[in-house]
């Protein structure tokens, strides 16, 4: 190759190599971010059971407190059966 041709080929080859190194996005990657409506629906779907559990937690705690109170009354009055 004459030196002049080598000067023209080298930048072209470098450009081809750089173009080959360009990262392509994955074919199944989403093209746009999730819509706010979809994100809200997902958040609500996840949050409903959590809210329900928190509501049940209060009911269970109240039942536990009543049971403890009842046991303390029975122990204090000596109403428990003696062996």
N, CA, C and O atoms as a Maestro MAE file, in Angstrom:
{
 s_m_m2io_version
 :::
 2.0.0
}

f_m_ct {
 s_m_title
 :::
 protein
 m_atom[332] {
  # First column is atom index #
  i_m_mmod_type
  r_m_x_coord
  r_m_y_coord
  r_m_z_coord
  i_m_residue_number
  s_m_chain_name
  s_m_pdb_residue_name
  s_m_pdb_atom_name
  i_m_atomic_number
  :::
  1 25 0.836 -1.171 0.000 1 A "UNK " " N  " 7
  2 3 0.000 0.000 0.000 1 A "UNK " " CA " 6
  3 2 0.886 1.240 0.000 1 A "UNK " " C  " 6
  4 15 1.849 1.323 0.762 1 A "UNK " " O  " 8
  5 25 0.567 2.171 -0.829 2 A "UNK " " N  " 7
  6 3 1.315 3.422 -0.790 2 A "UNK " " CA " 6
  7 2 0.986 4.183 0.485 2 A "UNK " " C  " 6
  8 15 -0.097 3.995 1.040 2 A "UNK " " O  " 8
  9 25 1.870 5.023 0.959 3 A "UNK " " N  " 7
  10 3 1.650 5.745 2.210 3 A "UNK " " CA " 6
  11 2 0.407 6.618 2.182 3 A "UNK " " C  " 6
  12 15 -0.234 6.800 3.217 3 A "UNK " " O  " 8
  13 25 0.053 7.161 1.031 4 A "UNK " " N  " 7
  14 3 -1.115 8.029 0.931 4 A "UNK " " CA " 6
  15 2 -2.400 7.237 1.169 4 A "UNK " " C  " 6
  16 15 -3.313 7.729 1.832 4 A "UNK " " O  " 8
  17 25 -2.479 6.045 0.648 5 A "UNK " " N  " 7
  18 3 -3.655 5.199 0.825 5 A "UNK " " CA " 6
  19 2 -3.778 4.784 2.291 5 A "UNK " " C  " 6
  20 15 -4.881 4.715 2.832 5 A "UNK " " O  " 8
  21 25 -2.654 4.512 2.921 6 A "UNK " " N  " 7
  22 3 -2.669 4.128 4.324 6 A "UNK " " CA " 6
  23 2 -3.212 5.255 5.192 6 A "UNK " " C  " 6
  24 15 -3.898 4.995 6.180 6 A "UNK " " O  " 8
  25 25 -2.921 6.476 4.845 7 A "UNK " " N  " 7
  26 3 -3.434 7.615 5.598 7 A "UNK " " CA " 6
  27 2 -4.948 7.722 5.480 7 A "UNK " " C  " 6
  28 15 -5.602 8.177 6.419 7 A "UNK " " O  " 8
  29 25 -5.513 7.322 4.370 8 A "UNK " " N  " 7
  30 3 -6.962 7.382 4.179 8 A "UNK " " CA " 6
  31 2 -7.661 6.173 4.810 8 A "UNK " " C  " 6
  32 15 -8.775 6.286 5.320 8 A "UNK " " O  " 8
  33 25 -7.001 5.032 4.768 9 A "UNK " " N  " 7
  34 3 -7.623 3.810 5.267 9 A "UNK " " CA " 6
  35 2 -7.657 3.784 6.797 9 A "UNK " " C  " 6
  36 15 -8.632 3.308 7.379 9 A "UNK " " O  " 8
  37 25 -6.623 4.281 7.447 10 A "UNK " " N  " 7
  38 3 -6.539 4.217 8.905 10 A "UNK " " CA " 6
  39 2 -7.700 4.938 9.607 10 A "UNK " " C  " 6
  40 15 -8.300 4.345 10.504 10 A "UNK " " O  " 8
  41 25 -8.051 6.184 9.248 11 A "UNK " " N  " 7
  42 3 -9.196 6.815 9.913 11 A "UNK " " CA " 6
  43 2 -10.513 6.079 9.630 11 A "UNK " " C  " 6
  44 15 -11.382 5.991 10.497 11 A "UNK " " O  " 8
  45 25 -10.645 5.560 8.419 12 A "UNK " " N  " 7
  46 3 -11.853 4.822 8.066 12 A "UNK " " CA " 6
  47 2 -11.953 3.539 8.904 12 A "UNK " " C  " 6
  48 15 -13.024 3.198 9.407 12 A "UNK " " O  " 8
  49 25 -10.836 2.843 9.046 13 A "UNK " " N  " 7
  50 3 -10.819 1.613 9.846 13 A "UNK " " CA " 6
  51 2 -11.103 1.925 11.315 13 A "UNK " " C  " 6
  52 15 -11.811 1.178 11.991 13 A "UNK " " O  " 8
  53 25 -10.552 3.019 11.797 14 A "UNK " " N  " 7
  54 3 -10.809 3.404 13.186 14 A "UNK " " CA " 6
  55 2 -12.287 3.726 13.399 14 A "UNK " " C  " 6
  56 15 -12.862 3.361 14.424 14 A "UNK " " O  " 8
  57 25 -12.899 4.403 12.438 15 A "UNK " " N  " 7
  58 3 -14.321 4.722 12.539 15 A "UNK " " CA " 6
  59 2 -15.162 3.458 12.541 15 A "UNK " " C  " 6
  60 15 -16.134 3.365 13.291 15 A "UNK " " O  " 8
  61 25 -14.804 2.479 11.712 16 A "UNK " " N  " 7
  62 3 -15.533 1.209 11.686 16 A "UNK " " CA " 6
  63 2 -15.407 0.473 13.015 16 A "UNK " " C  " 6
  64 15 -16.382 -0.088 13.515 16 A "UNK " " O  " 8
  65 25 -14.213 0.476 13.580 17 A "UNK " " N  " 7
  66 3 -14.016 -0.191 14.864 17 A "UNK " " CA " 6
  67 2 -14.825 0.478 15.978 17 A "UNK " " C  " 6
  68 15 -15.416 -0.199 16.820 17 A "UNK " " O  " 8
  69 25 -14.843 1.798 15.972 18 A "UNK " " N  " 7
  70 3 -15.616 2.512 16.992 18 A "UNK " " CA " 6
  71 2 -17.112 2.272 16.827 18 A "UNK " " C  " 6
  72 15 -17.840 2.148 17.811 18 A "UNK " " O  " 8
  73 25 -17.562 2.209 15.589 19 A "UNK " " N  " 7
  74 3 -18.982 1.961 15.339 19 A "UNK " " CA " 6
  75 2 -19.363 0.551 15.780 19 A "UNK " " C  " 6
  76 15 -20.475 0.336 16.263 19 A "UNK " " O  " 8
  77 25 -18.465 -0.398 15.622 20 A "UNK " " N  " 7
  78 3 -18.739 -1.770 16.032 20 A "UNK " " CA " 6
  79 2 -18.798 -1.889 17.556 20 A "UNK " " C  " 6
  80 15 -19.453 -2.794 18.072 20 A "UNK " " O  " 8
  81 25 -18.146 -1.016 18.265 21 A "UNK " " N  " 7
  82 3 -18.127 -1.061 19.729 21 A "UNK " " CA " 6
  83 2 -19.331 -0.377 20.357 21 A "UNK " " C  " 6
  84 15 -19.507 -0.443 21.573 21 A "UNK " " O  " 8
  85 25 -20.154 0.273 19.565 22 A "UNK " " N  " 7
  86 3 -21.315 0.977 20.091 22 A "UNK " " CA " 6
  87 2 -22.266 -0.022 20.751 22 A "UNK " " C  " 6
  88 15 -22.582 -1.065 20.178 22 A "UNK " " O  " 8
  89 25 -22.708 0.307 21.942 23 A "UNK " " N  " 7
  90 3 -23.601 -0.582 22.687 23 A "UNK " " CA " 6
  91 2 -25.023 -0.421 22.163 23 A "UNK " " C  " 6
  92 15 -25.544 0.692 22.084 23 A "UNK " " O  " 8
  93 25 -25.639 -1.529 21.810 24 A "UNK " " N  " 7
  94 3 -27.027 -1.512 21.351 24 A "UNK " " CA " 6
  95 2 -27.932 -1.848 22.526 24 A "UNK " " C  " 6
  96 15 -27.584 -2.703 23.340 24 A "UNK " " O  " 8
  97 25 -29.082 -1.196 22.632 25 A "UNK " " N  " 7
  98 3 -30.002 -1.542 23.722 25 A "UNK " " CA " 6
  99 2 -30.572 -2.939 23.507 25 A "UNK " " C  " 6
  100 15 -30.669 -3.421 22.379 25 A "UNK " " O  " 8
  101 25 -30.943 -3.570 24.598 26 A "UNK " " N  " 7
  102 3 -31.534 -4.900 24.520 26 A "UNK " " CA " 6
  103 2 -32.833 -4.829 23.724 26 A "UNK " " C  " 6
  104 15 -33.567 -3.846 23.828 26 A "UNK " " O  " 8
  105 25 -33.124 -5.852 22.936 27 A "UNK " " N  " 7
  106 3 -34.329 -5.799 22.112 27 A "UNK " " CA " 6
  107 2 -35.625 -5.762 22.920 27 A "UNK " " C  " 6
  108 15 -36.618 -5.206 22.452 27 A "UNK " " O  " 8
  109 25 -35.636 -6.338 24.116 28 A "UNK " " N  " 7
  110 3 -36.855 -6.346 24.915 28 A "UNK " " CA " 6
  111 2 -36.904 -5.213 25.933 28 A "UNK " " C  " 6
  112 15 -37.783 -5.190 26.794 28 A "UNK " " O  " 8
  113 25 -35.971 -4.278 25.841 29 A "UNK " " N  " 7
  114 3 -35.957 -3.148 26.768 29 A "UNK " " CA " 6
  115 2 -37.142 -2.235 26.475 29 A "UNK " " C  " 6
  116 15 -37.472 -2.012 25.310 29 A "UNK " " O  " 8
  117 25 -37.780 -1.709 27.504 30 A "UNK " " N  " 7
  118 3 -38.912 -0.809 27.275 30 A "UNK " " CA " 6
  119 2 -38.447 0.460 26.579 30 A "UNK " " C  " 6
  120 15 -37.373 0.987 26.867 30 A "UNK " " O  " 8
  121 25 -39.252 0.930 25.682 31 A "UNK " " N  " 7
  122 3 -38.905 2.117 24.910 31 A "UNK " " CA " 6
  123 2 -39.146 3.396 25.695 31 A "UNK " " C  " 6
  124 15 -38.459 4.395 25.478 31 A "UNK " " O  " 8
  125 25 -40.115 3.376 26.606 32 A "UNK " " N  " 7
  126 3 -40.418 4.560 27.402 32 A "UNK " " CA " 6
  127 2 -40.638 4.123 28.850 32 A "UNK " " C  " 6
  128 15 -40.942 2.957 29.106 32 A "UNK " " O  " 8
  129 25 -40.490 5.036 29.781 33 A "UNK " " N  " 7
  130 3 -40.714 4.670 31.183 33 A "UNK " " CA " 6
  131 2 -42.170 4.277 31.419 33 A "UNK " " C  " 6
  132 15 -43.062 4.637 30.651 33 A "UNK " " O  " 8
  133 25 -42.384 3.534 32.496 34 A "UNK " " N  " 7
  134 3 -43.737 3.089 32.823 34 A "UNK " " CA " 6
  135 2 -44.653 4.291 33.036 34 A "UNK " " C  " 6
  136 15 -44.248 5.325 33.568 34 A "UNK " " O  " 8
  137 25 -45.871 4.123 32.611 35 A "UNK " " N  " 7
  138 3 -46.827 5.213 32.767 35 A "UNK " " CA " 6
  139 2 -47.170 5.396 34.241 35 A "UNK " " C  " 6
  140 15 -47.143 4.429 35.003 35 A "UNK " " O  " 8
  141 25 -47.490 6.611 34.651 36 A "UNK " " N  " 7
  142 3 -47.836 6.840 36.057 36 A "UNK " " CA " 6
  143 2 -49.052 6.032 36.493 36 A "UNK " " C  " 6
  144 15 -49.141 5.630 37.653 36 A "UNK " " O  " 8
  145 25 -49.980 5.790 35.589 37 A "UNK " " N  " 7
  146 3 -51.179 5.030 35.939 37 A "UNK " " CA " 6
  147 2 -50.795 3.598 36.285 37 A "UNK " " C  " 6
  148 15 -51.284 3.053 37.274 37 A "UNK " " O  " 8
  149 25 -49.931 2.982 35.489 38 A "UNK " " N  " 7
  150 3 -49.486 1.614 35.759 38 A "UNK " " CA " 6
  151 2 -48.747 1.522 37.077 38 A "UNK " " C  " 6
  152 15 -48.931 0.564 37.828 38 A "UNK " " O  " 8
  153 25 -47.918 2.505 37.364 39 A "UNK " " N  " 7
  154 3 -47.166 2.506 38.616 39 A "UNK " " CA " 6
  155 2 -48.111 2.653 39.807 39 A "UNK " " C  " 6
  156 15 -47.899 2.026 40.845 39 A "UNK " " O  " 8
  157 25 -49.135 3.463 39.667 40 A "UNK " " N  " 7
  158 3 -50.108 3.654 40.741 40 A "UNK " " CA " 6
  159 2 -50.893 2.376 40.989 40 A "UNK " " C  " 6
  160 15 -51.128 2.004 42.138 40 A "UNK " " O  " 8
  161 25 -51.297 1.704 39.922 41 A "UNK " " N  " 7
  162 3 -52.050 0.461 40.084 41 A "UNK " " CA " 6
  163 2 -51.199 -0.593 40.782 41 A "UNK " " C  " 6
  164 15 -51.686 -1.309 41.657 41 A "UNK " " O  " 8
  165 25 -49.947 -0.688 40.404 42 A "UNK " " N  " 7
  166 3 -49.059 -1.655 41.037 42 A "UNK " " CA " 6
  167 2 -48.861 -1.327 42.510 42 A "UNK " " C  " 6
  168 15 -48.906 -2.216 43.361 42 A "UNK " " O  " 8
  169 25 -48.643 -0.061 42.808 43 A "UNK " " N  " 7
  170 3 -48.449 0.349 44.200 43 A "UNK " " CA " 6
  171 2 -49.707 0.048 45.011 43 A "UNK " " C  " 6
  172 15 -49.611 -0.439 46.138 43 A "UNK " " O  " 8
  173 25 -50.885 0.330 44.454 44 A "UNK " " N  " 7
  174 3 -52.136 0.055 45.165 44 A "UNK " " CA " 6
  175 2 -52.321 -1.437 45.385 44 A "UNK " " C  " 6
  176 15 -52.772 -1.854 46.452 44 A "UNK " " O  " 8
  177 25 -51.978 -2.244 44.395 45 A "UNK " " N  " 7
  178 3 -52.118 -3.693 44.523 45 A "UNK " " CA " 6
  179 2 -51.218 -4.226 45.630 45 A "UNK " " C  " 6
  180 15 -51.599 -5.144 46.356 45 A "UNK " " O  " 8
  181 25 -50.044 -3.662 45.759 46 A "UNK " " N  " 7
  182 3 -49.125 -4.093 46.814 46 A "UNK " " CA " 6
  183 2 -49.569 -3.557 48.171 46 A "UNK " " C  " 6
  184 15 -49.438 -4.247 49.182 46 A "UNK " " O  " 8
  185 25 -50.089 -2.347 48.200 47 A "UNK " " N  " 7
  186 3 -50.406 -1.680 49.463 47 A "UNK " " CA " 6
  187 2 -51.676 -2.223 50.114 47 A "UNK " " C  " 6
  188 15 -51.776 -2.196 51.341 47 A "UNK " " O  " 8
  189 25 -52.657 -2.719 49.340 48 A "UNK " " N  " 7
  190 3 -53.925 -3.194 49.917 48 A "UNK " " CA " 6
  191 2 -53.733 -4.274 50.972 48 A "UNK " " C  " 6
  192 15 -54.281 -4.139 52.066 48 A "UNK " " O  " 8
  193 25 -52.982 -5.343 50.702 49 A "UNK " " N  " 7
  194 3 -52.811 -6.357 51.753 49 A "UNK " " CA " 6
  195 2 -52.066 -5.828 52.976 49 A "UNK " " C  " 6
  196 15 -52.318 -6.276 54.095 49 A "UNK " " O  " 8
  197 25 -51.163 -4.891 52.776 50 A "UNK " " N  " 7
  198 3 -50.425 -4.319 53.908 50 A "UNK " " CA " 6
  199 2 -51.383 -3.531 54.799 50 A "UNK " " C  " 6
  200 15 -51.339 -3.648 56.024 50 A "UNK " " O  " 8
  201 25 -52.244 -2.731 54.181 51 A "UNK " " N  " 7
  202 3 -53.223 -1.965 54.958 51 A "UNK " " CA " 6
  203 2 -54.189 -2.886 55.690 51 A "UNK " " C  " 6
  204 15 -54.552 -2.629 56.839 51 A "UNK " " O  " 8
  205 25 -54.602 -3.953 55.026 52 A "UNK " " N  " 7
  206 3 -55.524 -4.906 55.651 52 A "UNK " " CA " 6
  207 2 -54.858 -5.569 56.860 52 A "UNK " " C  " 6
  208 15 -55.490 -5.749 57.901 52 A "UNK " " O  " 8
  209 25 -53.597 -5.926 56.719 53 A "UNK " " N  " 7
  210 3 -52.867 -6.545 57.827 53 A "UNK " " CA " 6
  211 2 -52.721 -5.582 58.998 53 A "UNK " " C  " 6
  212 15 -52.813 -5.992 60.155 53 A "UNK " " O  " 8
  213 25 -52.495 -4.316 58.707 54 A "UNK " " N  " 7
  214 3 -52.383 -3.330 59.782 54 A "UNK " " CA " 6
  215 2 -53.709 -3.187 60.521 54 A "UNK " " C  " 6
  216 15 -53.716 -3.005 61.739 54 A "UNK " " O  " 8
  217 25 -54.826 -3.265 59.809 55 A "UNK " " N  " 7
  218 3 -56.133 -3.200 60.446 55 A "UNK " " CA " 6
  219 2 -56.381 -4.409 61.340 55 A "UNK " " C  " 6
  220 15 -56.918 -4.273 62.440 55 A "UNK " " O  " 8
  221 25 -55.997 -5.574 60.875 56 A "UNK " " N  " 7
  222 3 -56.166 -6.801 61.657 56 A "UNK " " CA " 6
  223 2 -55.254 -6.781 62.875 56 A "UNK " " C  " 6
  224 15 -55.611 -7.314 63.926 56 A "UNK " " O  " 8
  225 25 -54.099 -6.181 62.745 57 A "UNK " " N  " 7
  226 3 -53.155 -6.102 63.851 57 A "UNK " " CA " 6
  227 2 -53.780 -5.414 65.068 57 A "UNK " " C  " 6
  228 15 -53.571 -5.841 66.204 57 A "UNK " " O  " 8
  229 25 -54.540 -4.359 64.825 58 A "UNK " " N  " 7
  230 3 -55.209 -3.661 65.919 58 A "UNK " " CA " 6
  231 2 -56.251 -4.534 66.593 58 A "UNK " " C  " 6
  232 15 -56.358 -4.538 67.820 58 A "UNK " " O  " 8
  233 25 -57.015 -5.271 65.811 59 A "UNK " " N  " 7
  234 3 -58.035 -6.171 66.365 59 A "UNK " " CA " 6
  235 2 -57.379 -7.249 67.218 59 A "UNK " " C  " 6
  236 15 -57.848 -7.551 68.315 59 A "UNK " " O  " 8
  237 25 -56.300 -7.823 66.716 60 A "UNK " " N  " 7
  238 3 -55.602 -8.875 67.462 60 A "UNK " " CA " 6
  239 2 -55.008 -8.316 68.753 60 A "UNK " " C  " 6
  240 15 -55.063 -8.967 69.796 60 A "UNK " " O  " 8
  241 25 -54.451 -7.131 68.687 61 A "UNK " " N  " 7
  242 3 -53.867 -6.518 69.883 61 A "UNK " " CA " 6
  243 2 -54.946 -6.267 70.937 61 A "UNK " " C  " 6
  244 15 -54.712 -6.501 72.123 61 A "UNK " " O  " 8
  245 25 -56.125 -5.792 70.521 62 A "UNK " " N  " 7
  246 3 -57.225 -5.565 71.461 62 A "UNK " " CA " 6
  247 2 -57.665 -6.872 72.108 62 A "UNK " " C  " 6
  248 15 -57.910 -6.915 73.313 62 A "UNK " " O  " 8
  249 25 -57.770 -7.943 71.313 63 A "UNK " " N  " 7
  250 3 -58.164 -9.242 71.860 63 A "UNK " " CA " 6
  251 2 -57.113 -9.740 72.845 63 A "UNK " " C  " 6
  252 15 -57.452 -10.312 73.881 63 A "UNK " " O  " 8
  253 25 -55.860 -9.527 72.531 64 A "UNK " " N  " 7
  254 3 -54.772 -9.947 73.429 64 A "UNK " " CA " 6
  255 2 -54.837 -9.177 74.742 64 A "UNK " " C  " 6
  256 15 -54.678 -9.752 75.819 64 A "UNK " " O  " 8
  257 25 -55.070 -7.879 74.645 65 A "UNK " " N  " 7
  258 3 -55.156 -7.060 75.862 65 A "UNK " " CA " 6
  259 2 -56.321 -7.510 76.739 65 A "UNK " " C  " 6
  260 15 -56.177 -7.585 77.960 65 A "UNK " " O  " 8
  261 25 -57.465 -7.808 76.141 66 A "UNK " " N  " 7
  262 3 -58.633 -8.278 76.903 66 A "UNK " " CA " 6
  263 2 -58.340 -9.617 77.563 66 A "UNK " " C  " 6
  264 15 -58.720 -9.846 78.712 66 A "UNK " " O  " 8
  265 25 -57.664 -10.502 76.833 67 A "UNK " " N  " 7
  266 3 -57.338 -11.810 77.391 67 A "UNK " " CA " 6
  267 2 -56.369 -11.662 78.566 67 A "UNK " " C  " 6
  268 15 -56.525 -12.334 79.585 67 A "UNK " " O  " 8
  269 25 -55.378 -10.795 78.430 68 A "UNK " " N  " 7
  270 3 -54.447 -10.554 79.540 68 A "UNK " " CA " 6
  271 2 -55.180 -10.001 80.754 68 A "UNK " " C  " 6
  272 15 -54.924 -10.410 81.886 68 A "UNK " " O  " 8
  273 25 -56.086 -9.074 80.509 69 A "UNK " " N  " 7
  274 3 -56.859 -8.475 81.601 69 A "UNK " " CA " 6
  275 2 -57.692 -9.540 82.312 69 A "UNK " " C  " 6
  276 15 -57.770 -9.561 83.540 69 A "UNK " " O  " 8
  277 25 -58.309 -10.417 81.535 70 A "UNK " " N  " 7
  278 3 -59.129 -11.483 82.105 70 A "UNK " " CA " 6
  279 2 -58.265 -12.437 82.938 70 A "UNK " " C  " 6
  280 15 -58.669 -12.844 84.027 70 A "UNK " " O  " 8
  281 25 -57.090 -12.791 82.437 71 A "UNK " " N  " 7
  282 3 -56.202 -13.684 83.178 71 A "UNK " " CA " 6
  283 2 -55.731 -13.042 84.480 71 A "UNK " " C  " 6
  284 15 -55.636 -13.716 85.506 71 A "UNK " " O  " 8
  285 25 -55.439 -11.758 84.444 72 A "UNK " " N  " 7
  286 3 -55.002 -11.070 85.656 72 A "UNK " " CA " 6
  287 2 -56.117 -11.022 86.686 72 A "UNK " " C  " 6
  288 15 -55.863 -11.152 87.883 72 A "UNK " " O  " 8
  289 25 -57.362 -10.834 86.228 73 A "UNK " " N  " 7
  290 3 -58.499 -10.840 87.157 73 A "UNK " " CA " 6
  291 2 -58.648 -12.199 87.815 73 A "UNK " " C  " 6
  292 15 -58.877 -12.302 89.020 73 A "UNK " " O  " 8
  293 25 -58.511 -13.259 86.990 74 A "UNK " " N  " 7
  294 3 -58.670 -14.609 87.525 74 A "UNK " " CA " 6
  295 2 -57.544 -14.951 88.509 74 A "UNK " " C  " 6
  296 15 -57.788 -15.563 89.549 74 A "UNK " " O  " 8
  297 25 -56.339 -14.561 88.180 75 A "UNK " " N  " 7
  298 3 -55.210 -14.843 89.079 75 A "UNK " " CA " 6
  299 2 -55.334 -14.041 90.371 75 A "UNK " " C  " 6
  300 15 -54.997 -14.546 91.442 75 A "UNK " " O  " 8
  301 25 -55.803 -12.826 90.289 76 A "UNK " " N  " 7
  302 3 -55.926 -11.986 91.476 76 A "UNK " " CA " 6
  303 2 -57.056 -12.425 92.391 76 A "UNK " " C  " 6
  304 15 -56.945 -12.272 93.607 76 A "UNK " " O  " 8
  305 25 -58.124 -12.958 91.856 77 A "UNK " " N  " 7
  306 3 -59.251 -13.355 92.690 77 A "UNK " " CA " 6
  307 2 -59.139 -14.783 93.188 77 A "UNK " " C  " 6
  308 15 -59.946 -15.206 94.017 77 A "UNK " " O  " 8
  309 25 -58.166 -15.534 92.708 78 A "UNK " " N  " 7
  310 3 -58.010 -16.910 93.155 78 A "UNK " " CA " 6
  311 2 -59.050 -17.825 92.569 78 A "UNK " " C  " 6
  312 15 -59.330 -18.876 93.144 78 A "UNK " " O  " 8
  313 25 -59.633 -17.466 91.445 79 A "UNK " " N  " 7
  314 3 -60.684 -18.266 90.830 79 A "UNK " " CA " 6
  315 2 -60.138 -19.455 90.091 79 A "UNK " " C  " 6
  316 15 -60.905 -20.324 89.677 79 A "UNK " " O  " 8
  317 25 -58.848 -19.524 89.913 80 A "UNK " " N  " 7
  318 3 -58.254 -20.661 89.213 80 A "UNK " " CA " 6
  319 2 -58.449 -21.915 90.045 80 A "UNK " " C  " 6
  320 15 -58.378 -21.861 91.272 80 A "UNK " " O  " 8
  321 25 -58.688 -23.019 89.406 81 A "UNK " " N  " 7
  322 3 -58.947 -24.270 90.134 81 A "UNK " " CA " 6
  323 2 -57.664 -24.761 90.795 81 A "UNK " " C  " 6
  324 15 -56.574 -24.688 90.227 81 A "UNK " " O  " 8
  325 25 -57.839 -25.276 92.043 82 A "UNK " " N  " 7
  326 3 -56.714 -25.792 92.804 82 A "UNK " " CA " 6
  327 2 -56.621 -27.282 92.561 82 A "UNK " " C  " 6
  328 15 -57.654 -27.950 92.507 82 A "UNK " " O  " 8
  329 25 -55.409 -27.840 92.409 83 A "UNK " " N  " 7
  330 3 -55.303 -29.309 92.216 83 A "UNK " " CA " 6
  331 2 -55.509 -30.077 93.489 83 A "UNK " " C  " 6
  332 15 -55.450 -31.307 93.484 83 A "UNK " " O  " 8
  :::
 }
 m_bond[331] {
  # First column is bond index #
  i_m_from
  i_m_to
  i_m_order
  :::
  1 1 2 1
  2 2 3 1
  3 3 4 2
  4 3 5 1
  5 5 6 1
  6 6 7 1
  7 7 8 2
  8 7 9 1
  9 9 10 1
  10 10 11 1
  11 11 12 2
  12 11 13 1
  13 13 14 1
  14 14 15 1
  15 15 16 2
  16 15 17 1
  17 17 18 1
  18 18 19 1
  19 19 20 2
  20 19 21 1
  21 21 22 1
  22 22 23 1
  23 23 24 2
  24 23 25 1
  25 25 26 1
  26 26 27 1
  27 27 28 2
  28 27 29 1
  29 29 30 1
  30 30 31 1
  31 31 32 2
  32 31 33 1
  33 33 34 1
  34 34 35 1
  35 35 36 2
  36 35 37 1
  37 37 38 1
  38 38 39 1
  39 39 40 2
  40 39 41 1
  41 41 42 1
  42 42 43 1
  43 43 44 2
  44 43 45 1
  45 45 46 1
  46 46 47 1
  47 47 48 2
  48 47 49 1
  49 49 50 1
  50 50 51 1
  51 51 52 2
  52 51 53 1
  53 53 54 1
  54 54 55 1
  55 55 56 2
  56 55 57 1
  57 57 58 1
  58 58 59 1
  59 59 60 2
  60 59 61 1
  61 61 62 1
  62 62 63 1
  63 63 64 2
  64 63 65 1
  65 65 66 1
  66 66 67 1
  67 67 68 2
  68 67 69 1
  69 69 70 1
  70 70 71 1
  71 71 72 2
  72 71 73 1
  73 73 74 1
  74 74 75 1
  75 75 76 2
  76 75 77 1
  77 77 78 1
  78 78 79 1
  79 79 80 2
  80 79 81 1
  81 81 82 1
  82 82 83 1
  83 83 84 2
  84 83 85 1
  85 85 86 1
  86 86 87 1
  87 87 88 2
  88 87 89 1
  89 89 90 1
  90 90 91 1
  91 91 92 2
  92 91 93 1
  93 93 94 1
  94 94 95 1
  95 95 96 2
  96 95 97 1
  97 97 98 1
  98 98 99 1
  99 99 100 2
  100 99 101 1
  101 101 102 1
  102 102 103 1
  103 103 104 2
  104 103 105 1
  105 105 106 1
  106 106 107 1
  107 107 108 2
  108 107 109 1
  109 109 110 1
  110 110 111 1
  111 111 112 2
  112 111 113 1
  113 113 114 1
  114 114 115 1
  115 115 116 2
  116 115 117 1
  117 117 118 1
  118 118 119 1
  119 119 120 2
  120 119 121 1
  121 121 122 1
  122 122 123 1
  123 123 124 2
  124 123 125 1
  125 125 126 1
  126 126 127 1
  127 127 128 2
  128 127 129 1
  129 129 130 1
  130 130 131 1
  131 131 132 2
  132 131 133 1
  133 133 134 1
  134 134 135 1
  135 135 136 2
  136 135 137 1
  137 137 138 1
  138 138 139 1
  139 139 140 2
  140 139 141 1
  141 141 142 1
  142 142 143 1
  143 143 144 2
  144 143 145 1
  145 145 146 1
  146 146 147 1
  147 147 148 2
  148 147 149 1
  149 149 150 1
  150 150 151 1
  151 151 152 2
  152 151 153 1
  153 153 154 1
  154 154 155 1
  155 155 156 2
  156 155 157 1
  157 157 158 1
  158 158 159 1
  159 159 160 2
  160 159 161 1
  161 161 162 1
  162 162 163 1
  163 163 164 2
  164 163 165 1
  165 165 166 1
  166 166 167 1
  167 167 168 2
  168 167 169 1
  169 169 170 1
  170 170 171 1
  171 171 172 2
  172 171 173 1
  173 173 174 1
  174 174 175 1
  175 175 176 2
  176 175 177 1
  177 177 178 1
  178 178 179 1
  179 179 180 2
  180 179 181 1
  181 181 182 1
  182 182 183 1
  183 183 184 2
  184 183 185 1
  185 185 186 1
  186 186 187 1
  187 187 188 2
  188 187 189 1
  189 189 190 1
  190 190 191 1
  191 191 192 2
  192 191 193 1
  193 193 194 1
  194 194 195 1
  195 195 196 2
  196 195 197 1
  197 197 198 1
  198 198 199 1
  199 199 200 2
  200 199 201 1
  201 201 202 1
  202 202 203 1
  203 203 204 2
  204 203 205 1
  205 205 206 1
  206 206 207 1
  207 207 208 2
  208 207 209 1
  209 209 210 1
  210 210 211 1
  211 211 212 2
  212 211 213 1
  213 213 214 1
  214 214 215 1
  215 215 216 2
  216 215 217 1
  217 217 218 1
  218 218 219 1
  219 219 220 2
  220 219 221 1
  221 221 222 1
  222 222 223 1
  223 223 224 2
  224 223 225 1
  225 225 226 1
  226 226 227 1
  227 227 228 2
  228 227 229 1
  229 229 230 1
  230 230 231 1
  231 231 232 2
  232 231 233 1
  233 233 234 1
  234 234 235 1
  235 235 236 2
  236 235 237 1
  237 237 238 1
  238 238 239 1
  239 239 240 2
  240 239 241 1
  241 241 242 1
  242 242 243 1
  243 243 244 2
  244 243 245 1
  245 245 246 1
  246 246 247 1
  247 247 248 2
  248 247 249 1
  249 249 250 1
  250 250 251 1
  251 251 252 2
  252 251 253 1
  253 253 254 1
  254 254 255 1
  255 255 256 2
  256 255 257 1
  257 257 258 1
  258 258 259 1
  259 259 260 2
  260 259 261 1
  261 261 262 1
  262 262 263 1
  263 263 264 2
  264 263 265 1
  265 265 266 1
  266 266 267 1
  267 267 268 2
  268 267 269 1
  269 269 270 1
  270 270 271 1
  271 271 272 2
  272 271 273 1
  273 273 274 1
  274 274 275 1
  275 275 276 2
  276 275 277 1
  277 277 278 1
  278 278 279 1
  279 279 280 2
  280 279 281 1
  281 281 282 1
  282 282 283 1
  283 283 284 2
  284 283 285 1
  285 285 286 1
  286 286 287 1
  287 287 288 2
  288 287 289 1
  289 289 290 1
  290 290 291 1
  291 291 292 2
  292 291 293 1
  293 293 294 1
  294 294 295 1
  295 295 296 2
  296 295 297 1
  297 297 298 1
  298 298 299 1
  299 299 300 2
  300 299 301 1
  301 301 302 1
  302 302 303 1
  303 303 304 2
  304 303 305 1
  305 305 306 1
  306 306 307 1
  307 307 308 2
  308 307 309 1
  309 309 310 1
  310 310 311 1
  311 311 312 2
  312 311 313 1
  313 313 314 1
  314 314 315 1
  315 315 316 2
  316 315 317 1
  317 317 318 1
  318 318 319 1
  319 319 320 2
  320 319 321 1
  321 321 322 1
  322 322 323 1
  323 323 324 2
  324 323 325 1
  325 325 326 1
  326 326 327 1
  327 327 328 2
  328 327 329 1
  329 329 330 1
  330 330 331 1
  331 331 332 2
  :::
 }
}
